[in-house]
Amino acid sequence: MTWLKIFNNSCTDQLDIPDNSVDLSVFSPPYKSIDGYSTGLVYGLGKNLARIMKPGSRVFMNFGQLKESFSRPFSAHDILSKHLTPGQTIIWSKSIAVNKHRY
């Protein structure tokens, strides 16, 4: 029995991961257009996640913030939410400081 298998892929690639086989996904999409951000990229990511994630799975999205486009992370969340099923959770993570330690 495999307890842990780690994949490191680009979300733009056809993921060679079986359907409904992933418990946890952690990703950091580009957040600047010059770095490659587009709604099409997030849409493709959502399609891939919908196929590979198990029911009740967790998705962690580490997303930067742009002063010029404050709503972009919320827009990405909305796009991803349309693909995932009820019971799957998207967690938008940002770095935080606790007791003077930065995480």
N, CA, C and O atoms as a GROMACS GRO file, in nm:
protein
  412
    1MET      N    1   0.084  -0.117   0.000
    1MET     CA    2   0.000   0.000   0.000
    1MET      C    3   0.090   0.124   0.000
    1MET      O    4   0.187   0.131   0.075
    2THR      N    5   0.057   0.222  -0.084
    2THR     CA    6   0.131   0.347  -0.090
    2THR      C    7   0.067   0.447   0.005
    2THR      O    8  -0.051   0.479  -0.008
    3TRP      N    9   0.144   0.495   0.099
    3TRP     CA   10   0.092   0.591   0.196
    3TRP      C   11   0.112   0.734   0.149
    3TRP      O   12   0.028   0.821   0.175
    4LEU      N   13   0.221   0.759   0.079
    4LEU     CA   14   0.250   0.895   0.036
    4LEU      C   15   0.316   0.891  -0.100
    4LEU      O   16   0.417   0.822  -0.120
    5LYS      N   17   0.261   0.964  -0.191
    5LYS     CA   18   0.319   0.977  -0.323
    5LYS      C   19   0.314   1.126  -0.357
    5LYS      O   20   0.208   1.187  -0.350
    6ILE      N   21   0.426   1.182  -0.393
    6ILE     CA   22   0.435   1.325  -0.422
    6ILE      C   23   0.455   1.345  -0.572
    6ILE      O   24   0.540   1.282  -0.634
    7PHE      N   25   0.375   1.435  -0.628
    7PHE     CA   26   0.387   1.472  -0.768
    7PHE      C   27   0.428   1.619  -0.774
    7PHE      O   28   0.379   1.700  -0.695
    8ASN      N   29   0.515   1.653  -0.864
    8ASN     CA   30   0.555   1.791  -0.885
    8ASN      C   31   0.536   1.820  -1.033
    8ASN      O   32   0.621   1.788  -1.116
    9ASN      N   33   0.422   1.880  -1.066
    9ASN     CA   34   0.386   1.906  -1.204
    9ASN      C   35   0.342   2.049  -1.222
    9ASN      O   36   0.307   2.118  -1.127
   10SER      N   37   0.346   2.093  -1.346
   10SER     CA   38   0.286   2.220  -1.381
   10SER      C   39   0.137   2.197  -1.406
   10SER      O   40   0.099   2.096  -1.465
   11CYS      N   41   0.055   2.288  -1.360
   11CYS     CA   42  -0.090   2.272  -1.378
   11CYS      C   43  -0.130   2.286  -1.524
   11CYS      O   44  -0.243   2.252  -1.560
   12THR      N   45  -0.041   2.335  -1.608
   12THR     CA   46  -0.073   2.348  -1.750
   12THR      C   47  -0.048   2.217  -1.824
   12THR      O   48  -0.092   2.201  -1.938
   13ASP      N   49   0.023   2.123  -1.760
   13ASP     CA   50   0.049   1.993  -1.820
   13ASP      C   51  -0.071   1.900  -1.799
   13ASP      O   52  -0.149   1.919  -1.707
   14GLN      N   53  -0.083   1.801  -1.886
   14GLN     CA   54  -0.180   1.694  -1.861
   14GLN      C   55  -0.122   1.614  -1.745
   14GLN      O   56  -0.018   1.550  -1.758
   15LEU      N   57  -0.189   1.616  -1.633
   15LEU     CA   58  -0.137   1.551  -1.514
   15LEU      C   59  -0.154   1.400  -1.524
   15LEU      O   60  -0.265   1.351  -1.547
   16ASP      N   61  -0.045   1.328  -1.508
   16ASP     CA   62  -0.047   1.183  -1.513
   16ASP      C   63  -0.077   1.130  -1.372
   16ASP      O   64   0.003   1.057  -1.313
   17ILE      N   65  -0.193   1.169  -1.322
   17ILE     CA   66  -0.237   1.133  -1.188
   17ILE      C   67  -0.375   1.071  -1.202
   17ILE      O   68  -0.461   1.128  -1.269
   18PRO      N   69  -0.398   0.955  -1.140
   18PRO     CA   70  -0.529   0.890  -1.154
   18PRO      C   71  -0.645   0.976  -1.101
   18PRO      O   72  -0.626   1.057  -1.010
   19ASP      N   73  -0.761   0.958  -1.159
   19ASP     CA   74  -0.882   1.028  -1.114
   19ASP      C   75  -0.911   0.996  -0.968
   19ASP      O   76  -0.887   0.884  -0.922
   20ASN      N   77  -0.962   1.095  -0.896
   20ASN     CA   78  -1.006   1.078  -0.757
   20ASN      C   79  -0.903   1.008  -0.670
   20ASN      O   80  -0.937   0.916  -0.595
   21SER      N   81  -0.777   1.052  -0.679
   21SER     CA   82  -0.671   0.983  -0.605
   21SER      C   83  -0.592   1.074  -0.512
   21SER      O   84  -0.502   1.027  -0.442
   22VAL      N   85  -0.622   1.203  -0.511
   22VAL     CA   86  -0.541   1.298  -0.436
   22VAL      C   87  -0.618   1.351  -0.314
   22VAL      O   88  -0.732   1.395  -0.326
   23ASP      N   89  -0.553   1.344  -0.198
   23ASP     CA   90  -0.613   1.394  -0.073
   23ASP      C   91  -0.580   1.541  -0.049
   23ASP      O   92  -0.660   1.613   0.011
   24LEU      N   93  -0.464   1.585  -0.096
   24LEU     CA   94  -0.415   1.719  -0.065
   24LEU      C   95  -0.340   1.776  -0.184
   24LEU      O   96  -0.255   1.709  -0.242
   25SER      N   97  -0.372   1.899  -0.219
   25SER     CA   98  -0.300   1.970  -0.325
   25SER      C   99  -0.255   2.104  -0.270
   25SER      O  100  -0.333   2.177  -0.210
   26VAL      N  101  -0.127   2.135  -0.290
   26VAL     CA  102  -0.071   2.263  -0.248
   26VAL      C  103  -0.011   2.326  -0.374
   26VAL      O  104   0.073   2.265  -0.440
   27PHE      N  105  -0.054   2.446  -0.406
   27PHE     CA  106  -0.001   2.509  -0.526
   27PHE      C  107   0.008   2.660  -0.509
   27PHE      O  108  -0.056   2.719  -0.423
   28SER      N  109   0.090   2.718  -0.594
   28SER     CA  110   0.110   2.862  -0.593
   28SER      C  111   0.108   2.910  -0.738
   28SER      O  112   0.211   2.910  -0.805
   29PRO      N  113  -0.009   2.951  -0.785
   29PRO     CA  114  -0.016   2.998  -0.924
   29PRO      C  115   0.055   3.132  -0.939
   29PRO      O  116   0.067   3.207  -0.842
   30PRO      N  117   0.102   3.162  -1.059
   30PRO     CA  118   0.158   3.295  -1.078
   30PRO      C  119   0.048   3.398  -1.054
   30PRO      O  120  -0.068   3.374  -1.087
   31TYR      N  121   0.085   3.512  -0.997
   31TYR     CA  122  -0.018   3.611  -0.969
   31TYR      C  123   0.000   3.739  -1.048
   31TYR      O  124  -0.081   3.830  -1.039
   32LYS      N  125   0.107   3.746  -1.126
   32LYS     CA  126   0.128   3.862  -1.213
   32LYS      C  127   0.114   3.817  -1.358
   32LYS      O  128   0.159   3.708  -1.394
   33SER      N  129   0.053   3.899  -1.439
   33SER     CA  130   0.038   3.866  -1.580
   33SER      C  131   0.173   3.843  -1.645
   33SER      O  132   0.186   3.757  -1.733
   34ILE      N  133   0.273   3.920  -1.604
   34ILE     CA  134   0.406   3.903  -1.663
   34ILE      C  135   0.471   3.771  -1.621
   34ILE      O  136   0.563   3.724  -1.686
   35ASP      N  137   0.422   3.712  -1.512
   35ASP     CA  138   0.473   3.583  -1.466
   35ASP      C  139   0.392   3.467  -1.524
   35ASP      O  140   0.429   3.352  -1.504
   36GLY      N  141   0.284   3.496  -1.594
   36GLY     CA  142   0.206   3.392  -1.658
   36GLY      C  143   0.064   3.377  -1.609
   36GLY      O  144  -0.004   3.282  -1.650
   37TYR      N  145   0.014   3.466  -1.523
   37TYR     CA  146  -0.123   3.454  -1.474
   37TYR      C  147  -0.222   3.481  -1.586
   37TYR      O  148  -0.205   3.573  -1.666
   38SER      N  149  -0.326   3.400  -1.589
   38SER     CA  150  -0.441   3.426  -1.675
   38SER      C  151  -0.560   3.350  -1.616
   38SER      O  152  -0.542   3.252  -1.544
   39THR      N  153  -0.679   3.395  -1.648
   39THR     CA  154  -0.795   3.321  -1.600
   39THR      C  155  -0.800   3.183  -1.665
   39THR      O  156  -0.850   3.088  -1.605
   40GLY      N  157  -0.749   3.172  -1.788
   40GLY     CA  158  -0.742   3.042  -1.854
   40GLY      C  159  -0.654   2.944  -1.779
   40GLY      O  160  -0.684   2.825  -1.771
   41LEU      N  161  -0.544   2.993  -1.723
   41LEU     CA  162  -0.456   2.910  -1.642
   41LEU      C  163  -0.529   2.857  -1.519
   41LEU      O  164  -0.520   2.738  -1.487
   42VAL      N  165  -0.602   2.944  -1.450
   42VAL     CA  166  -0.675   2.904  -1.330
   42VAL      C  167  -0.790   2.809  -1.368
   42VAL      O  168  -0.819   2.714  -1.295
   43TYR      N  169  -0.854   2.834  -1.481
   43TYR     CA  170  -0.960   2.746  -1.528
   43TYR      C  171  -0.905   2.606  -1.554
   43TYR      O  172  -0.965   2.506  -1.513
   44GLY      N  173  -0.789   2.596  -1.622
   44GLY     CA  174  -0.725   2.468  -1.648
   44GLY      C  175  -0.686   2.396  -1.520
   44GLY      O  176  -0.701   2.275  -1.508
   45LEU      N  177  -0.637   2.473  -1.424
   45LEU     CA  178  -0.604   2.416  -1.294
   45LEU      C  179  -0.729   2.358  -1.228
   45LEU      O  180  -0.726   2.248  -1.174
   46GLY      N  181  -0.838   2.433  -1.234
   46GLY     CA  182  -0.964   2.385  -1.176
   46GLY      C  183  -1.011   2.256  -1.240
   46GLY      O  184  -1.057   2.166  -1.170
   47LYS      N  185  -1.000   2.244  -1.372
   47LYS     CA  186  -1.038   2.121  -1.441
   47LYS      C  187  -0.952   2.004  -1.396
   47LYS      O  188  -1.004   1.895  -1.371
   48ASN      N  189  -0.821   2.026  -1.385
   48ASN     CA  190  -0.732   1.918  -1.340
   48ASN      C  191  -0.763   1.878  -1.196
   48ASN      O  192  -0.770   1.759  -1.165
   49LEU      N  193  -0.782   1.977  -1.109
   49LEU     CA  194  -0.812   1.946  -0.969
   49LEU      C  195  -0.943   1.870  -0.956
   49LEU      O  196  -0.953   1.776  -0.876
   50ALA      N  197  -1.043   1.910  -1.032
   50ALA     CA  198  -1.174   1.843  -1.025
   50ALA      C  199  -1.161   1.695  -1.060
   50ALA      O  200  -1.233   1.612  -1.006
   51ARG      N  201  -1.072   1.664  -1.149
   51ARG     CA  202  -1.055   1.525  -1.192
   51ARG      C  203  -0.975   1.443  -1.091
   51ARG      O  204  -1.010   1.328  -1.065
   52ILE      N  205  -0.870   1.499  -1.034
   52ILE     CA  206  -0.779   1.419  -0.952
   52ILE      C  207  -0.809   1.418  -0.803
   52ILE      O  208  -0.767   1.328  -0.732
   53MET      N  209  -0.883   1.518  -0.754
   53MET     CA  210  -0.906   1.529  -0.609
   53MET      C  211  -1.015   1.432  -0.563
   53MET      O  212  -1.116   1.413  -0.631
   54LYS      N  213  -0.992   1.372  -0.445
   54LYS     CA  214  -1.092   1.284  -0.383
   54LYS      C  215  -1.202   1.369  -0.320
   54LYS      O  216  -1.179   1.486  -0.287
   55PRO      N  217  -1.320   1.313  -0.302
   55PRO     CA  218  -1.423   1.384  -0.225
   55PRO      C  219  -1.370   1.411  -0.083
   55PRO      O  220  -1.306   1.324  -0.023
   56GLY      N  221  -1.397   1.529  -0.032
   56GLY     CA  222  -1.351   1.565   0.102
   56GLY      C  223  -1.206   1.605   0.110
   56GLY      O  224  -1.153   1.622   0.219
   57SER      N  225  -1.140   1.622  -0.004
   57SER     CA  226  -0.998   1.657  -0.007
   57SER      C  227  -0.977   1.805   0.024
   57SER      O  228  -1.072   1.882   0.034
   58ARG      N  229  -0.851   1.843   0.040
   58ARG     CA  230  -0.815   1.982   0.071
   58ARG      C  231  -0.724   2.038  -0.037
   58ARG      O  232  -0.634   1.970  -0.086
   59VAL      N  233  -0.750   2.162  -0.074
   59VAL     CA  234  -0.669   2.233  -0.173
   59VAL      C  235  -0.617   2.360  -0.107
   59VAL      O  236  -0.695   2.445  -0.063
   60PHE      N  237  -0.484   2.373  -0.099
   60PHE     CA  238  -0.421   2.493  -0.044
   60PHE      C  239  -0.368   2.577  -0.160
   60PHE      O  240  -0.286   2.530  -0.238
   61MET      N  241  -0.415   2.700  -0.169
   61MET     CA  242  -0.371   2.791  -0.274
   61MET      C  243  -0.291   2.904  -0.209
   61MET      O  244  -0.345   2.983  -0.132
   62ASN      N  245  -0.162   2.910  -0.240
   62ASN     CA  246  -0.078   3.019  -0.194
   62ASN      C  247  -0.078   3.123  -0.305
   62ASN      O  248  -0.023   3.099  -0.413
   63PHE      N  249  -0.137   3.236  -0.279
   63PHE     CA  250  -0.158   3.333  -0.386
   63PHE      C  251  -0.107   3.469  -0.342
   63PHE      O  252  -0.142   3.517  -0.235
   64GLY      N  253  -0.025   3.531  -0.425
   64GLY     CA  254   0.026   3.665  -0.396
   64GLY      C  255  -0.081   3.770  -0.416
   64GLY      O  256  -0.190   3.742  -0.465
   65GLN      N  257  -0.050   3.888  -0.377
   65GLN     CA  258  -0.145   3.998  -0.384
   65GLN      C  259  -0.088   4.111  -0.468
   65GLN      O  260   0.029   4.146  -0.454
   66LEU      N  261  -0.168   4.166  -0.555
   66LEU     CA  262  -0.129   4.281  -0.635
   66LEU      C  263  -0.209   4.402  -0.592
   66LEU      O  264  -0.331   4.397  -0.583
   67LYS      N  265  -0.140   4.511  -0.566
   67LYS     CA  266  -0.209   4.634  -0.529
   67LYS      C  267  -0.302   4.678  -0.641
   67LYS      O  268  -0.411   4.730  -0.616
   68GLU      N  269  -0.259   4.657  -0.766
   68GLU     CA  270  -0.338   4.701  -0.881
   68GLU      C  271  -0.458   4.610  -0.909
   68GLU      O  272  -0.551   4.649  -0.979
   69SER      N  273  -0.455   4.490  -0.854
   69SER     CA  274  -0.562   4.393  -0.882
   69SER      C  275  -0.597   4.319  -0.754
   69SER      O  276  -0.576   4.198  -0.743
   70PHE      N  277  -0.650   4.393  -0.660
   70PHE     CA  278  -0.680   4.338  -0.528
   70PHE      C  279  -0.774   4.219  -0.534
   70PHE      O  280  -0.766   4.130  -0.449
   71SER      N  281  -0.863   4.215  -0.630
   71SER     CA  282  -0.965   4.110  -0.635
   71SER      C  283  -0.918   3.982  -0.704
   71SER      O  284  -0.991   3.883  -0.707
   72ARG      N  285  -0.797   3.983  -0.761
   72ARG     CA  286  -0.753   3.866  -0.838
   72ARG      C  287  -0.756   3.735  -0.759
   72ARG      O  288  -0.805   3.636  -0.812
   73PRO      N  289  -0.707   3.729  -0.636
   73PRO     CA  290  -0.715   3.601  -0.562
   73PRO      C  291  -0.860   3.556  -0.541
   73PRO      O  292  -0.888   3.436  -0.543
   74PHE      N  293  -0.950   3.650  -0.520
   74PHE     CA  294  -1.090   3.614  -0.502
   74PHE      C  295  -1.150   3.561  -0.632
   74PHE      O  296  -1.230   3.468  -0.631
   75SER      N  297  -1.110   3.620  -0.742
   75SER     CA  298  -1.154   3.574  -0.873
   75SER      C  299  -1.102   3.432  -0.899
   75SER      O  300  -1.177   3.347  -0.947
   76ALA      N  301  -0.975   3.407  -0.865
   76ALA     CA  302  -0.919   3.272  -0.882
   76ALA      C  303  -0.994   3.172  -0.795
   76ALA      O  304  -1.023   3.060  -0.839
   77HIS      N  305  -1.026   3.211  -0.674
   77HIS     CA  306  -1.103   3.123  -0.584
   77HIS      C  307  -1.239   3.091  -0.645
   77HIS      O  308  -1.283   2.976  -0.641
   78ASP      N  309  -1.305   3.191  -0.700
   78ASP     CA  310  -1.436   3.170  -0.761
   78ASP      C  311  -1.428   3.072  -0.878
   78ASP      O  312  -1.514   2.986  -0.893
   79ILE      N  313  -1.324   3.087  -0.960
   79ILE     CA  314  -1.307   2.996  -1.074
   79ILE      C  315  -1.285   2.854  -1.025
   79ILE      O  316  -1.347   2.760  -1.075
   80LEU      N  317  -1.196   2.837  -0.927
   80LEU     CA  318  -1.168   2.704  -0.874
   80LEU      C  319  -1.291   2.642  -0.809
   80LEU      O  320  -1.316   2.523  -0.824
   81SER      N  321  -1.367   2.723  -0.736
   81SER     CA  322  -1.486   2.674  -0.666
   81SER      C  323  -1.588   2.614  -0.761
   81SER      O  324  -1.660   2.521  -0.724
   82LYS      N  325  -1.594   2.666  -0.882
   82LYS     CA  326  -1.692   2.616  -0.979
   82LYS      C  327  -1.658   2.474  -1.024
   82LYS      O  328  -1.746   2.402  -1.071
   83HIS      N  329  -1.532   2.434  -1.011
   83HIS     CA  330  -1.490   2.302  -1.057
   83HIS      C  331  -1.496   2.196  -0.947
   83HIS      O  332  -1.525   2.080  -0.975
   84LEU      N  333  -1.469   2.236  -0.825
   84LEU     CA  334  -1.462   2.139  -0.717
   84LEU      C  335  -1.600   2.107  -0.665
   84LEU      O  336  -1.694   2.185  -0.681
   85THR      N  337  -1.612   1.992  -0.603
   85THR     CA  338  -1.742   1.946  -0.555
   85THR      C  339  -1.764   1.987  -0.410
   85THR      O  340  -1.667   2.014  -0.339
   86PRO      N  341  -1.889   1.991  -0.365
   86PRO     CA  342  -1.913   2.018  -0.223
   86PRO      C  343  -1.837   1.916  -0.138
   86PRO      O  344  -1.832   1.798  -0.171
   87GLY      N  345  -1.781   1.963  -0.030
   87GLY     CA  346  -1.702   1.876   0.056
   87GLY      C  347  -1.553   1.893   0.035
   87GLY      O  348  -1.473   1.860   0.123
   88GLN      N  349  -1.514   1.945  -0.083
   88GLN     CA  350  -1.374   1.977  -0.105
   88GLN      C  351  -1.353   2.120  -0.058
   88GLN      O  352  -1.437   2.207  -0.080
   89THR      N  353  -1.241   2.144   0.007
   89THR     CA  354  -1.216   2.273   0.068
   89THR      C  355  -1.099   2.342   0.001
   89THR      O  356  -0.993   2.282  -0.018
   90ILE      N  357  -1.117   2.469  -0.035
   90ILE     CA  358  -1.007   2.551  -0.087
   90ILE      C  359  -0.965   2.644   0.026
   90ILE      O  360  -1.047   2.715   0.083
   91ILE      N  361  -0.838   2.641   0.057
   91ILE     CA  362  -0.784   2.727   0.162
   91ILE      C  363  -0.684   2.822   0.097
   91ILE      O  364  -0.584   2.778   0.041
   92TRP      N  365  -0.713   2.950   0.105
   92TRP     CA  366  -0.624   3.050   0.048
   92TRP      C  367  -0.525   3.087   0.156
   92TRP      O  368  -0.562   3.148   0.257
   93SER      N  369  -0.400   3.051   0.136
   93SER     CA  370  -0.299   3.075   0.240
   93SER      C  371  -0.210   3.192   0.203
   93SER      O  372  -0.175   3.212   0.086
   94LYS      N  373  -0.175   3.266   0.302
   94LYS     CA  374  -0.080   3.377   0.292
   94LYS      C  375   0.021   3.358   0.403
   94LYS      O  376  -0.005   3.288   0.501
   95SER      N  377   0.137   3.420   0.389
   95SER     CA  378   0.232   3.411   0.499
   95SER      C  379   0.178   3.491   0.617
   95SER      O  380   0.113   3.594   0.599
   96ILE      N  381   0.205   3.442   0.736
   96ILE     CA  382   0.156   3.509   0.856
   96ILE      C  383   0.270   3.520   0.957
   96ILE      O  384   0.369   3.447   0.948
   97ALA      N  385   0.255   3.608   1.051
   97ALA     CA  386   0.353   3.621   1.159
   97ALA      C  387   0.285   3.588   1.291
   97ALA      O  388   0.178   3.640   1.321
   98VAL      N  389   0.348   3.502   1.369
   98VAL     CA  390   0.298   3.463   1.500
   98VAL      C  391   0.415   3.471   1.597
   98VAL      O  392   0.518   3.406   1.576
   99ASN      N  393   0.399   3.549   1.702
   99ASN     CA  394   0.505   3.563   1.802
   99ASN      C  395   0.640   3.600   1.738
   99ASN      O  396   0.743   3.543   1.773
  100LYS      N  397   0.637   3.692   1.646
  100LYS     CA  398   0.756   3.744   1.578
  100LYS      C  399   0.822   3.645   1.483
  100LYS      O  400   0.930   3.672   1.430
  101HIS      N  401   0.760   3.529   1.462
  101HIS     CA  402   0.812   3.431   1.365
  101HIS      C  403   0.728   3.440   1.240
  101HIS      O  404   0.605   3.443   1.248
  102ARG      N  405   0.792   3.443   1.126
  102ARG     CA  406   0.720   3.454   1.000
  102ARG      C  407   0.708   3.315   0.937
  102ARG      O  408   0.807   3.242   0.928
  103TYR      N  409   0.587   3.278   0.895
  103TYR     CA  410   0.563   3.148   0.834
  103TYR      C  411   0.514   3.165   0.693
  103TYR      O  412   0.488   3.066   0.624
   0.00000   0.00000   0.00000
